[in-house]
Amino acid sequence: MSPIELGTYSVVAIIFLIYMGVYIPIALGVVSFVSIWLMRDNFELSMNLLKVAVSDSVMEYTFATVPLFTFMGLVVSKAGLGSDVYEVMSTGFRRVKGGIGMATVGANAVFAAVTGSSIASASVFSKVSVPQMMRNGYNPRFAVGVVAGSSVLGMIIPPSAMLIIYSFVAEQSVGDMFLAGVVPGIMLAFAYVVAIWVMGRLTPGFIGGRPADEYERMSWKEIASKTLPILSLITVVLGGIYTGWLTPVEAGATGSLVALIIALVRRQISLRGFWEALLETGHITASILFLITAASIYSRMLGLAGLPNELGDLLASSNAGFFTIMVLYVIMMLFLGTLLDTSSIILIVVPLFLPLVEPMGLSLVWFGIITVVGAEIGLLTPPLGISCFVIKATLNDDRISLKDVFLGALPFAGVMLIVLILLIRFPALSLAILN
């Protein structure tokens, strides 16, 4: 069997194993290790490449961003800053049709700027936003759909775990990826608000609800007390990276310290809560390190098999240009999004397409934004739709089925696809801040 055939079968085997429930890094690592062994008939070579993959992952300085930003997000969540921002947003949109939905999008966008986790956003706003919308007569499908749709902002607006994983796979600067994610994240949040406004005009029955008149107008002092902590944290983290005063690692450390101080001042974190945040940070960091290590040996396996070069030759012989390659890429991500989670898609597909995109002179930072946005659509589509499952599990409400969550999220998946097309057509949108 030729290396090309082995490489092809390996990719298929990895996808099959992940779909069957095998832990992602184990599927990537074991299949890649065995494939290299079979290609070269050399067990020692496989072991050496595995050692190199592990050492490269552990010794990478920028990997320190993972535990630091993870810890910061967990502390912010425990400090209750998400619900505070939601209350402020709700008062601002209280008299608009679908206003609480718009407030959920806005609050999720702000919350995403410090947590970087779609799962955390889905969990927090399922508890805070959905009950409030249902008390105000909103359609349950819209209520859960807007939470599911806006939760994906956590993976696009920096700091984002997926942007960090992509930066390791594509060997790009974490800071550049963070800055490139700002404009697309704001674009998507704005597009969601516009979509809700349009749905309120064209399909008011889908939204339902009435203006949330029970919210009294907040004083400026109340607004400041609820928003200044999280805004100051965003300013320290993203402002430090943007101005060049802080590296991403230093920004993560500073942000963690500021978040901890805020939680202590607000008396929202106990010694037990602090210990739980540290333990969860360790678990998440270890799992991401395992992912990056497995992705490293997977990339080496693809290189030995010559699969990216073969794919490039195939597309070149068919005279495939930029448009064709991007259409194939997006279709592949949308298809895999119905089966796999975002990190799996990034780890499997990106090493295949990077050798095709780089010679075309395209920005790999822009390509990373396209990858994350495209893969994030999978969080809203069945059968996997992780955000939808998290919302259903968090609510534990028999009145709302998993089908309701998926159908409610469908319009927002469509909005994401439109934004993705715009980002592909106009790369400057992703690179505006960098340029």
Phi, psi and omega per residue, in radians:
M1 nan 2.296 -3.089
S2 -1.293 2.781 3.093
P3 -1.021 -0.628 3.134
I4 -1.089 -0.795 3.139
E5 -1.131 -0.728 3.113
L6 -1.089 -0.742 3.121
G7 -1.086 -0.730 3.133
T8 -1.128 -0.819 3.118
Y9 -1.095 -0.582 -3.136
S10 -1.131 -0.783 3.134
V11 -1.076 -0.778 3.117
V12 -1.082 -0.739 -3.135
A13 -1.112 -0.698 3.135
I14 -1.094 -0.827 3.135
I15 -1.063 -0.759 -3.136
F16 -1.091 -0.791 -3.112
L17 -1.120 -0.724 3.122
I18 -1.126 -0.734 3.133
Y19 -1.116 -0.524 3.130
M20 -1.414 -0.071 3.047
G21 1.828 0.094 3.095
V22 -1.227 2.426 3.141
Y23 -0.971 2.293 -2.971
I24 -0.927 -0.932 -3.110
P25 -1.065 -0.589 3.126
I26 -1.158 -0.765 3.116
A27 -1.071 -0.811 -3.135
L28 -1.130 -0.871 -3.032
G29 -1.191 -0.844 -3.070
V30 -1.153 -0.840 -3.129
V31 -1.084 -0.745 -3.141
S32 -1.132 -0.753 3.137
F33 -1.043 -0.847 -3.128
V34 -1.151 -0.676 -3.132
S35 -1.109 -0.761 3.100
I36 -1.093 -0.731 3.110
W37 -1.022 -0.794 -3.119
L38 -1.233 -0.662 -3.113
M39 -1.100 -0.785 -3.057
R40 -1.785 -0.077 -3.090
D41 0.880 0.775 -3.032
N42 -2.518 1.744 -3.128
F43 -1.142 -0.639 -3.097
E44 -1.125 -0.652 3.106
L45 -1.097 -0.752 3.106
S46 -1.049 -0.751 -3.140
M47 -1.132 -0.731 3.140
N48 -1.119 -0.726 3.118
L49 -1.160 -0.609 3.085
L50 -1.143 -0.737 3.104
K51 -1.083 -0.734 3.125
V52 -1.106 -0.728 -3.140
A53 -1.085 -0.738 -3.141
V54 -1.164 -0.816 -3.099
S55 -1.149 -0.665 3.117
D56 -1.080 -0.697 -3.114
S57 -1.225 -0.823 -3.053
V58 -1.215 -0.654 -3.043
M59 -1.487 -0.083 -3.116
E60 -1.252 2.080 -3.073
Y61 -1.067 -0.724 -3.064
T62 -1.199 -0.202 3.089
F63 -1.108 -0.349 3.125
A64 -1.087 -0.306 3.089
T65 -1.111 -0.526 -3.060
V66 -1.096 -1.012 -3.133
P67 -1.144 -0.580 -3.083
L68 -1.189 -0.847 -3.141
F69 -1.237 -0.575 3.087
T70 -1.109 -0.813 3.135
F71 -1.089 -0.740 3.126
M72 -1.036 -0.784 -3.137
G73 -1.117 -0.690 -3.141
L74 -1.168 -0.702 3.128
V75 -1.162 -0.733 3.115
V76 -1.055 -0.726 3.127
S77 -1.100 -0.739 3.139
K78 -1.203 -0.482 -3.118
A79 -1.344 -0.124 3.086
G80 1.322 0.373 -3.109
L81 -1.215 -0.470 3.128
G82 -1.117 -0.782 3.140
S83 -1.195 -0.563 3.104
D84 -1.122 -0.823 3.133
V85 -1.109 -0.653 3.132
Y86 -1.095 -0.729 3.127
E87 -1.079 -0.756 3.133
V88 -1.121 -0.803 3.130
M89 -1.083 -0.684 -3.111
S90 -1.103 -0.664 3.114
T91 -1.168 -0.590 -3.128
G92 -1.249 -0.545 -3.082
F93 -1.881 0.220 -2.911
R94 -1.103 -0.462 -3.074
R95 -1.786 0.114 -3.132
V96 -1.664 2.509 3.073
K97 -1.085 2.141 -3.065
G98 1.342 0.307 -3.027
G99 -1.050 -0.684 -3.130
I100 -1.193 -0.547 3.046
G101 -1.133 -0.739 3.089
M102 -1.108 -0.697 3.116
A103 -1.100 -0.644 3.115
T104 -1.109 -0.736 3.106
V105 -1.090 -0.833 -3.129
G106 -1.085 -0.779 3.138
A107 -1.150 -0.665 3.105
N108 -1.127 -0.664 3.124
A109 -1.102 -0.766 3.129
V110 -1.186 -0.755 -3.135
F111 -1.093 -0.643 -3.131
A112 -1.129 -0.491 -3.091
A113 -1.232 -0.136 3.093
V114 -2.203 -0.253 -3.118
T115 -1.792 -0.736 3.136
G116 1.220 0.380 -3.090
S117 -2.333 2.119 3.068
S118 -1.164 -0.647 -3.108
I119 -1.143 -0.740 3.118
A120 -1.105 -0.752 3.132
S121 -1.097 -0.780 -3.140
A122 -1.076 -0.710 -3.111
S123 -1.196 -0.810 -3.092
V124 -1.129 -0.875 -3.023
F125 -1.397 -0.260 2.969
S126 -1.137 -0.661 -3.139
K127 -1.386 -0.588 -3.022
V128 -1.577 -0.817 -2.949
S129 -1.567 -0.818 -3.045
V130 -1.027 -0.855 3.112
P131 -1.036 -0.660 3.135
Q132 -1.134 -0.745 3.141
M133 -1.155 -0.693 -3.125
M134 -1.211 -0.568 3.063
R135 -1.150 -0.462 3.130
N136 -1.681 0.312 3.001
G137 1.394 0.291 3.121
Y138 -1.280 2.641 3.057
N139 -1.084 2.190 -3.119
P140 -0.963 -0.636 3.135
R141 -1.128 -0.709 3.097
F142 -1.161 -0.724 -3.093
A143 -1.016 -0.845 -3.130
V144 -1.335 -0.524 -3.138
G145 -1.151 -0.722 -3.115
V146 -1.217 -0.582 3.073
V147 -1.191 -0.760 3.123
A148 -1.097 -0.805 -3.108
G149 -1.105 -0.811 -3.080
S150 -1.333 -0.316 3.136
S151 -1.130 -0.480 -3.114
V152 -1.196 -0.251 3.083
L153 -1.033 -0.450 -3.140
G154 -1.106 -0.392 -3.139
M155 -1.687 -0.096 -3.102
I156 -1.939 -0.863 3.106
I157 -1.252 2.206 -3.094
P158 -1.224 2.678 0.012
P159 -1.379 2.426 -3.070
S160 -2.274 2.315 3.123
A161 -1.110 -0.630 -3.118
M162 -1.207 -0.635 3.078
L163 -1.142 -0.624 3.102
I164 -1.165 -0.782 3.128
I165 -1.080 -0.763 3.117
Y166 -1.075 -0.720 -3.101
S167 -1.066 -0.581 3.094
F168 -1.278 -0.756 -3.114
V169 -1.137 -0.729 -3.076
A170 -1.667 0.014 -3.132
E171 0.970 0.891 3.097
Q172 -1.981 2.826 -3.138
S173 -1.207 2.285 3.091
V174 -1.096 -0.708 3.127
G175 -1.063 -0.741 3.112
D176 -1.109 -0.709 3.138
M177 -1.129 -0.695 3.118
F178 -1.088 -0.822 -3.118
L179 -1.138 -0.650 -3.130
A180 -1.189 -0.411 -3.110
G181 -1.419 -0.214 -3.051
V182 -1.133 -0.972 -3.078
V183 -1.127 -0.825 3.083
P184 -1.035 -0.651 3.120
G185 -1.132 -0.763 3.102
I186 -1.153 -0.696 3.093
M187 -1.007 -0.812 -3.102
L188 -1.145 -0.717 3.114
A189 -1.099 -0.763 3.118
F190 -1.113 -0.708 3.134
A191 -1.110 -0.634 3.081
Y192 -1.115 -0.774 3.138
V193 -1.086 -0.768 3.108
V194 -1.091 -0.734 -3.138
A195 -1.086 -0.709 3.110
I196 -1.126 -0.719 3.113
W197 -1.085 -0.761 3.139
V198 -1.137 -0.762 3.116
M199 -1.103 -0.602 3.099
G200 -1.121 -0.538 3.110
R201 -1.460 -0.746 -3.008
L202 -1.609 -0.662 -3.109
T203 -2.285 1.134 -3.099
P204 -1.059 -0.463 3.139
G205 -1.150 -0.559 3.135
F206 -1.188 -0.615 -3.140
I207 -1.451 -0.862 -3.100
G208 1.197 -2.792 3.022
G209 1.457 3.074 3.097
R210 -2.534 2.806 3.128
P211 -0.977 2.428 -3.087
A212 -1.415 1.294 -3.050
D213 -1.211 -0.311 -3.081
E214 -1.225 -0.252 3.071
Y215 -1.340 2.084 3.081
E216 -1.425 2.668 3.136
R217 -1.148 2.239 -3.130
M218 -1.389 2.597 3.018
S219 -1.333 2.812 3.115
W220 -1.062 -0.570 3.131
K221 -1.142 -0.731 3.118
E222 -1.159 -0.748 3.122
I223 -1.055 -0.776 -3.122
A224 -1.107 -0.737 -3.101
S225 -1.143 -0.486 -3.106
K226 -1.596 -0.413 -3.059
T227 -1.870 -0.531 -3.070
L228 -1.031 -0.698 -3.133
P229 -1.028 -0.843 -3.082
I230 -1.292 -0.593 3.101
L231 -1.174 -0.663 3.107
S232 -1.143 -0.647 3.119
L233 -1.150 -0.769 3.105
I234 -1.075 -0.729 -3.132
T235 -1.091 -0.751 -3.136
V236 -1.113 -0.807 -3.041
V237 -1.288 -1.079 -3.081
L238 -1.279 -0.637 3.097
G239 -1.103 -0.691 3.120
G240 -1.121 -0.700 3.118
I241 -1.222 -0.770 -3.066
Y242 -1.124 -0.719 -3.116
T243 -1.378 -0.238 -3.121
G244 1.508 0.049 3.122
W245 -1.226 -0.522 -3.098
L246 -2.231 2.447 2.951
T247 -1.338 2.882 3.098
P248 -0.967 -0.660 3.130
V249 -1.166 -0.777 3.128
E250 -1.150 -0.655 3.109
A251 -1.124 -0.682 3.106
G252 -1.128 -0.727 3.127
A253 -1.160 -0.774 3.136
T254 -1.133 -0.750 3.125
G255 -1.088 -0.688 3.113
S256 -1.098 -0.735 3.130
L257 -1.135 -0.795 3.137
V258 -1.100 -0.746 3.121
A259 -1.080 -0.696 3.129
L260 -1.162 -0.720 3.105
I261 -1.083 -0.772 3.126
I262 -1.051 -0.798 -3.129
A263 -1.099 -0.664 3.136
L264 -1.214 -0.757 3.133
V265 -1.088 -0.684 3.134
R266 -1.416 -0.067 -3.127
R267 0.976 0.753 -3.107
Q268 -1.860 0.052 -3.132
I269 -2.411 2.303 3.111
S270 -1.780 3.068 3.094
L271 -1.082 -0.655 3.095
R272 -1.142 -0.758 3.116
G273 -1.098 -0.685 3.093
F274 -1.075 -0.777 3.138
W275 -1.130 -0.705 3.097
E276 -1.091 -0.694 3.112
A277 -1.120 -0.707 3.109
L278 -1.116 -0.784 3.133
L279 -1.085 -0.795 -3.134
E280 -1.136 -0.637 3.074
T281 -1.051 -0.750 3.117
G282 -1.099 -0.742 3.129
H283 -1.098 -0.816 -3.118
I284 -1.144 -0.742 -3.134
T285 -1.092 -0.763 -3.136
A286 -1.099 -0.718 -3.128
S287 -1.161 -0.678 3.129
I288 -1.215 -0.681 3.089
L289 -1.068 -0.723 3.109
F290 -1.084 -0.722 3.107
L291 -1.068 -0.826 -3.091
I292 -1.147 -0.670 3.100
T293 -1.101 -0.788 3.126
A294 -1.123 -0.671 3.130
A295 -1.140 -0.582 -3.131
S296 -1.141 -0.814 3.134
I297 -1.258 -0.516 3.069
Y298 -1.104 -0.761 3.126
S299 -1.090 -0.686 3.117
R300 -1.169 -0.640 3.097
M301 -1.105 -0.757 3.126
L302 -1.093 -0.695 3.124
G303 -1.111 -0.750 3.112
L304 -1.136 -0.645 3.139
A305 -1.278 -0.395 -3.103
G306 1.319 0.353 -3.064
L307 -1.160 -0.777 3.103
P308 -1.049 -0.708 3.118
N309 -1.136 -0.683 3.122
E310 -1.130 -0.737 3.104
L311 -1.116 -0.706 3.109
G312 -1.108 -0.748 3.118
D313 -1.109 -0.672 -3.140
L314 -1.114 -0.780 3.135
L315 -1.226 -0.617 3.127
A316 -1.164 -0.703 3.139
S317 -1.156 -0.434 3.112
S318 -1.635 0.135 3.137
N319 1.016 0.628 3.134
A320 -1.301 2.250 3.125
G321 -1.752 -2.899 -3.110
F322 -1.003 -0.802 -3.070
F323 -1.077 -0.802 -3.119
T324 -1.105 -0.769 -3.126
I325 -1.095 -0.734 -3.117
M326 -1.211 -0.636 3.086
V327 -1.100 -0.798 3.113
L328 -1.075 -0.713 -3.116
Y329 -1.110 -0.823 -3.124
V330 -1.141 -0.748 3.129
I331 -1.067 -0.727 3.136
M332 -1.115 -0.727 3.136
M333 -1.170 -0.699 3.130
L334 -1.141 -0.681 3.116
F335 -1.159 -0.856 -3.131
L336 -1.152 -0.475 3.125
G337 -1.106 -0.408 3.092
T338 -1.397 -0.165 -3.075
L339 -2.087 -0.622 -2.977
L340 -2.122 2.865 3.070
D341 -1.475 2.998 -3.016
T342 -1.058 -0.803 -3.104
S343 -1.083 -0.670 3.110
S344 -1.078 -0.761 -3.123
I345 -1.080 -0.799 -3.141
I346 -1.063 -0.787 -3.067
L347 -1.216 -0.534 -3.091
I348 -1.523 -0.790 -2.964
V349 -1.513 -0.704 -3.046
V350 -1.008 -0.831 3.122
P351 -1.052 -0.439 3.112
L352 -1.299 -0.657 -3.006
F353 -1.706 -0.309 3.141
L354 -0.983 -0.792 3.133
P355 -1.118 -0.313 3.103
L356 -1.497 -0.641 -3.050
V357 -1.391 -0.691 -3.044
E358 -1.068 -0.780 3.126
P359 -1.130 -0.312 -3.141
M360 -1.417 -0.020 3.103
G361 1.363 0.280 -3.126
L362 -1.471 2.600 3.137
S363 -1.229 2.233 3.108
L364 -1.310 -0.358 3.032
V365 -1.197 -0.827 3.067
W366 -1.032 -0.741 -3.134
F367 -1.084 -0.581 3.106
G368 -1.165 -0.705 3.103
I369 -1.112 -0.756 3.101
I370 -1.045 -0.742 -3.117
T371 -1.093 -0.841 -3.077
V372 -1.166 -0.770 3.134
V373 -1.100 -0.774 3.140
G374 -1.120 -0.745 -3.129
A375 -1.218 -0.538 -3.121
E376 -1.172 -0.422 3.091
I377 -1.025 -0.547 3.123
G378 -1.095 -0.373 3.107
L379 -1.192 -0.264 -3.070
L380 -1.943 -0.009 -3.040
T381 -1.987 2.487 3.089
P382 -1.281 2.776 0.090
P383 -1.548 -0.201 -3.025
L384 -1.458 -1.082 3.057
G385 0.606 1.170 -2.988
I386 -0.994 -0.769 -3.130
S387 -1.037 -0.679 3.140
C388 -1.148 -0.697 3.098
F389 -1.145 -0.692 3.138
V390 -1.105 -0.747 -3.138
I391 -1.106 -0.794 3.133
K392 -1.060 -0.778 -3.117
A393 -1.187 -0.662 -3.113
T394 -1.209 -0.722 -3.110
L395 -1.217 -0.768 -3.108
N396 0.880 0.829 -3.094
D397 -2.043 2.085 -3.092
D398 -1.154 -0.325 3.140
R399 -1.282 -0.300 -3.104
I400 -2.072 2.045 3.131
S401 -1.621 2.922 3.087
L402 -1.098 -0.589 3.081
K403 -1.057 -0.709 3.107
D404 -1.065 -0.716 -3.130
V405 -1.117 -0.812 -3.129
F406 -1.123 -0.771 -3.136
L407 -1.170 -0.632 3.089
G408 -1.166 -0.578 -3.124
A409 -1.401 -0.305 -3.048
L410 -0.972 -0.828 3.114
P411 -1.042 -0.595 -3.117
F412 -1.308 -0.528 3.010
A413 -1.130 -0.664 3.076
G414 -1.112 -0.705 3.089
V415 -1.095 -0.720 3.102
M416 -1.046 -0.691 -3.139
L417 -1.132 -0.706 3.099
I418 -1.090 -0.781 3.115
V419 -1.101 -0.678 3.116
L420 -1.063 -0.760 3.123
I421 -1.077 -0.736 3.112
L422 -1.099 -0.710 3.139
L423 -1.167 -0.597 3.086
I424 -1.233 -0.738 -3.107
R425 -1.224 -0.583 -3.090
F426 -2.196 1.438 -3.113
P427 -1.015 -0.444 -3.113
A428 -1.066 -0.411 3.127
L429 -1.098 -0.656 -3.141
S430 -1.389 -0.478 -3.021
L431 -1.805 0.120 -3.033
A432 -0.984 -0.862 -3.093
I433 -1.208 -0.694 -3.127
L434 -1.118 -0.610 -3.090
N435 -1.468 nan nan
